[in-house]
Amino acid sequence: MFTTLLIANRGEIACRVAATARRMGLRTVAVYSDADATARHVAACDSAVHIGGPEPRESYLRGDAILAAARQMGAQAIHPGYGFLSENEGFAQACADAGIVFVGPPNSAIAAMGSKSAAKTLMDKAGVPLVPGYHGDNQDPQFLQDQADAMGYPVLIKASAGGGGKGMRIVESSADFAAALASCQREAASSFGDDKVLIERYLQKPRHIEIQVFADTHGNAVYLFERDCSVQRRHQKVIEEAPAPGMTEARRRAMGEAAVAAARAVNYVGAGTVEFIVEPDGRFYFMEMNTRLQVEHPVTEMITGHDLVEWQLRVAAGEALPVTQAELAITGHAIEARIYAENPDNGFLPSIGTLTALNFPPHSAFRNADIRVDGGVQAGDSISPYYDPMIAKLIVHGADREQARARMVQALGQVQAVGVQTNIAFLRRLMLDSAFASADLDTGLIARRHDSLFPPVEPAPGRILALALAGLQAQRGLRHSRLLQNAAAADPWAQRDGWRIAGAYEQTTTLLDGEFAHDVSVKRHGATWALAHGDSTQTLEWDAQAVDAAQYQLRIRLDGADASGTIIFRGEDIHVFADGIVRVLKVHDPVEHAQDAAGAHGGGLTAPMPGKIIAIAVKPGDAVKSGQTLLVMEAMKMEHAIMAPTDGTVEEIFFEVGDQVADGAELASLTD
């Protein structure tokens, strides 16, 4: 076994690898960019080496800098994590040439699986099932029908030169094929001047199920069962679970053996994942092989009890796999939710900023437990525009799927993140959704269940407003509604208990709740407090415990009904965490925002999402028309034009080409 390991990655996977390496007694070396000088993964390792600028191409994608760091620190092995250089055959070869162990498969296996068309040819030869289809030149109608009949229905006829849905037909039975083919060919010829078509099996409500495989240098290979990764947004996984709901032992064995055959076909070594697309009737087809550890590997660790990173390190050191296939077994059910800094209500666009608060329920970090958290950031860290906006992976284990799901609902309700927008509330709605609860899974679930997953926003209920008002009272010094429990000031005029000569006290606060505004009054008569909102007046009691200057744990009693929650203040925002959800309220100060109401900043144009300015089409002094493009931003590899909302004159441009901007940043100002 090597003694020094360099981890060529960042964030949670670097912390994850470091945790196992430390437990095994290995010395660890981190690498970091300018943006990550104080990152958590740097602190998690024994030493660290700076390798370049914040852009990945300036640092984490620089194989030469990483190898130089390994030589400098005497590292005998490099763990690439996932992403960045983990599936780069050139880097794997460079490690071998430098005499440094690459903790992953040989470069030949990476190359073989890197080309999807070549990989499918290899898989076909290895007997791994592929999606049935015909893409050849023979366009004889009877020949095409024979191909479709052999595939099984439904099939999809598509114009080879097509696009936009033209020249495309779904055929449900053999009897319908000839007419559909003729219609499709006519439309293809009319639209594209080419009536050539291809035939593919049409997959309805497909699931994404992957098999974890492992192989060593002694000829051993096993599969550690499956993970269901069907719940996706923008073709990226959101929820992963193991085992796959509804999986039979026979199908599990068939898929596992197919995955091992795929690994053996390329002389694989180490951890790999073979991904399949699966039809409702159980037929499965090879999609691709990821030649690295997957983000979702913890769910496999939870149900098998094995540390896959330890397996990687031992196999890379030349050891044999620690168990045989017959010795592997599934215990219980595990679900992983990826917590991202992103806005689900705005197309899941990333949210950058500083995490001013980040709290999780009691958990184990990077090790199996009922609740496990694998995270790479902590309160005070920034979510930068340079890297994936993952905050943490929340993983739960239960005796069965329903217990695991219930545990995930509860755990998500206890996660508190302030400073950036997150998908936490969305993930909890997903866990509670009837389709997910009943395991009615497919890759289109989020789109199919859009209305229930993105419900209309309702006004905050009374108990949320009461918690916010009690939090404001606590911040002002009244931590308890029972006045004798509050610390008395030496100067009676400095006491903040709401005392009045006439015995009555009332203060009205306007709380902004998205598009809603609530006028809420706190009243005191003698020793009794009340909360008035709309036509309702209720007795109010509260008890607040300060966590720090901006955070309080609260218990309230509203007309005898108890409620509890956490209040976190951030600027004008009041984050109310209660009942498993969060509401962000603002105290409206009409004096402070008088100019806002008068439209002092009405000509400002703000960024709709975090991104980079890639073009500026105007300059100060230019006259512009409504709808004219002023700037162009790039976010998530897409361009977004920022247009003038009205006719006017450009007063100022606040950024330059190449600048990164935050969500809501003012980009330019216009005058009439």
Salt bridges, closest charged atoms under 4 A:
GLU12 OE1 - LYS393 NZ 3.26
ASP34 OD1 - HIS50 NE2 2.50
ASP36 OD2 - ARG10 NE 2.67
ASP46 OD1 - ARG22 NH2 3.48
GLU55 OE1 - ARG57 NH1 3.85
GLU55 OE2 - LYS612 NZ 3.57
ASP64 OD1 - ARG62 NE 3.48
GLU87 OE1 - ARG292 NE 2.94
ASP137 OD1 - LYS196 NZ 2.67
GLU187 OE1 - ARG169 NH2 2.91
GLU200 OE2 - HIS135 NE2 3.13
GLU200 OE1 - LYS158 NZ 3.41
GLU210 OE1 - HIS208 NE2 3.67
GLU210 OE2 - ARG227 NE 2.80
GLU210 OE1 - LYS237 NZ 2.86
GLU226 OE1 - ARG252 NE 2.78
ASP228 OD2 - ARG207 NH2 2.48
GLU240 OE2 - ARG338 NE 2.63
GLU241 OE1 - HIS333 NE2 2.75
GLU241 OE1 - ARG401 NE 2.74
GLU249 OE2 - ARG252 NH1 2.75
GLU275 OE1 - HIS208 NE2 3.53
GLU275 OE2 - LYS237 NZ 3.14
GLU279 OE2 - ARG201 NE 2.73
GLU279 OE2 - ARG283 NE 3.58
ASP281 OD2 - ARG283 NE 2.77
GLU288 OE1 - LYS116 NZ 3.02
GLU296 OE2 - LYS237 NZ 2.71
GLU296 OE1 - ARG338 NH2 2.89
GLU301 OE2 - ARG16 NH2 2.70
GLU301 OE1 - HIS297 NE2 3.88
GLU301 OE1 - ARG372 NH1 2.93
ASP307 OD1 - ARG16 NH2 2.79
ASP307 OD2 - ARG23 NH2 2.58
GLU310 OE1 - ARG23 NH2 3.09
GLU310 OE2 - ARG314 NE 2.93
GLU319 OE2 - ARG314 NH1 3.28
GLU342 OE1 - ARG233 NH2 2.83
ASP370 OD1 - ARG407 NH1 3.56
ASP374 OD1 - ARG372 NE 2.94
GLU402 OE2 - ARG405 NH2 2.78
ASP433 OD2 - ARG449 NE 3.07
ASP440 OD1 - LYS205 NZ 2.79
ASP440 OD2 - ARG448 NH1 3.21
ASP442 OD2 - ARG448 NH2 2.53
ASP451 OD1 - HIS450 ND1 3.68
ASP497 OD1 - ARG524 NH1 3.99
ASP513 OD2 - HIS518 NE2 3.06
ASP513 OD1 - ARG583 NH2 2.93
GLU541 OE1 - ARG482 NH1 3.99
ASP543 OD1 - HIS480 ND1 2.56
ASP543 OD1 - ARG482 NH2 3.94
ASP562 OD1 - ARG557 NE 2.65
GLU572 OE2 - HIS593 NE2 2.67
ASP573 OD1 - LYS586 NZ 2.50
ASP579 OD2 - ARG463 NE 2.39
ASP596 OD2 - HIS593 ND1 2.73
ASP622 OD1 - LYS619 NZ 3.24
